[in-house]
């Protein structure tokens, strides 16, 4: 029972009493008491009325709070999953980039080695060509000069 119910009960008890209280002499006192009860009811602080309303709405308020809490938890869970997914994608992309860089470095090293070998072969070929031509040139000079150094190969 709330305060309003108790006040109503007091009022009903006063009205229902017969006997010495309702004697002509006490009738004015009872009327005054009833007026005081009405004034109390009218002047109850609004906080008491609000508290009564809140108590009557307690389950609705709790349900609403539970729904709001569940929504916050669901939103937080979804955001956490999204962040984890983004982190996973970032890590996968980073690993792929590292693999691509490693492959590019490997290919670069292979191209460097291959180019170096090709240039060495070309230089060897040029060297052999010049060595053979140098031999021919020396022989020709020797023949012109009188033939002292014939068929000598240069030192390599």
Secondary structure, DSSP 8 states (H G I E B T S, - for coil): --HHHHHHHHHHHHHH--SGGGSHHHHHHHHHHHHHHHHHHHT--HHHHHHHHHHHTHHHHHHHHHHHHHHHHHHHHHHHHHHHHHHHHHHHHHHHHHHHHHHHHHHHHHHHHHHHHHHHHHHHHHHHHHHHHHHHHHHHHHHHHTSSS-S-----
